[in-house]
Amino acid sequence: MDVVFPTMSQEKPLAEGVVATWFVRDGEQVAAGQLLAEVQVDKVSKEIPAPVAGTVHLHALEEAVVVQGTVIASVD
């Protein structure tokens, strides 16, 4: 299941944000609801939980600048 960078600015849906912190490592087993990352757009931050249990695969590096809605990880 894909983990996407949430749309945090409805006024600017294609705004860029930053993957501020990963709380897990690539290949790590995670539980559903476990915190995966903290992301930021402007000065607003949000924590992203795992949507399901499984193995997490990171698709964006910490401090990477990405557009809202971009897949930043997946969990299988």
VENHULIN-V120310 format. One record per residue. N is the residue number from 1. RES is the residue in one letter. SS is DSSP state (h for helix, s for strand, l for the rest). PHI is phi in radians with two decimals (none if undefined). Layout:
# VENHULIN-V120310
N:RES:SS:PHI + N:RES:SS:PHI
This chain:
# VENHULIN-V120310
1:M:l:none + 2:D:s:-1.32 + 3:V:s:-1.98 + 4:V:s:-1.88 + 5:F:l:-1.18 + 6:P:l:-1.17 + 7:T:l:-1.43 + 8:M:l:-1.80 + 9:S:l:-2.21 + 10:Q:l:-1.16 + 11:E:l:-1.24 + 12:K:l:-2.28 + 13:P:l:-1.10 + 14:L:l:-1.79 + 15:A:l:-1.15 + 16:E:s:-1.54 + 17:G:s:-2.38 + 18:V:s:-2.19 + 19:V:s:-1.38 + 20:A:s:-1.20 + 21:T:s:-2.62 + 22:W:s:-1.68 + 23:F:l:-1.67 + 24:V:l:-2.29 + 25:R:l:-1.92 + 26:D:l:-1.01 + 27:G:l:1.54 + 28:E:l:-1.35 + 29:Q:s:-1.40 + 30:V:s:-2.25 + 31:A:l:-1.69 + 32:A:l:-1.03 + 33:G:l:1.56 + 34:Q:l:-1.15 + 35:L:s:-1.18 + 36:L:s:-1.73 + 37:A:s:-2.71 + 38:E:s:-2.07 + 39:V:s:-2.11 + 40:Q:s:-2.40 + 41:V:s:-2.26 + 42:D:l:0.98 + 43:K:l:-1.91 + 44:V:s:-1.74 + 45:S:s:-2.07 + 46:K:s:-2.61 + 47:E:s:-1.61 + 48:I:s:-1.98 + 49:P:s:-1.56 + 50:A:l:-1.21 + 51:P:l:-1.28 + 52:V:l:-2.57 + 53:A:l:-1.42 + 54:G:s:2.71 + 55:T:s:-1.70 + 56:V:s:-1.62 + 57:H:s:-2.17 + 58:L:s:-1.43 + 59:H:l:-1.98 + 60:A:l:-2.40 + 61:L:l:-1.38 + 62:E:l:-1.06 + 63:E:l:1.29 + 64:A:l:-1.21 + 65:V:s:-1.66 + 66:V:s:-2.36 + 67:V:s:-1.43 + 68:Q:l:-0.94 + 69:G:l:1.64 + 70:T:l:-1.31 + 71:V:s:-1.24 + 72:I:s:-1.89 + 73:A:s:-2.86 + 74:S:s:-2.47 + 75:V:s:-2.24 + 76:D:l:-2.04
